Amino acid sequence: MSRSSKFIASVLASSKEDMPALPFQRGAARKAMFARIKAESTNMPVRKQA
């Protein structure tokens, strides 16, 4: 299979899948992720740095 054929096949395969969430559609999920990361980082002990 040539390079362009592989590319076209991958484009066609991805077009048949569900469309990924656009950045403006995943605001709540991003906020929750950052809140979770921040909460986890406050619970972690401070590591000594050299």
JOHU-V62675 format. One record per helix or strand of 2 or more residues. SS is the DSSP state (H for helix, E for strand). FROM is the first residue (numbers start at 1). LEN is the number of residues. If there is no record, write none. Layout:
ss->SS from->FROM len->LEN
ss->SS from->FROM len->LEN
This chain:
ss->H from->3 len->14
ss->H from->23 len->3
ss->H from->27 len->17
